[in-house]
Amino acid sequence: MESYCKKCSQVTQHKQHLQEAKDNYPNTFWGGVKKYVVETLLIGENTDMALKKLDEQELVLTCTFCGNKKVENQATELQ
């Protein structure tokens, strides 16, 4: 797949793979409360688990020339 690489400053070939998205809820008491409120009370119990799992994945593109990675879903570069 071709995509623009900031490090190479040109459009280059990229390999793509999925990785776990960062957890939105920190592993603290208030993080647990926030997760419970958002996932149980706001979204509801009957969420589609397959859709939820796909939502927790991020598409990562890796430049084949320099190895620079960027997350496609958020368009942010990883160092």
Secondary structure, 3 states (H helix, E strand, C coil): CEEEECCCCEEEEEEEEEEECCCCCCCCHHHHHHHHHHHHHHCCCCCCHHHHHHHCEEEEEEECCCCCEEECCCCEEEC
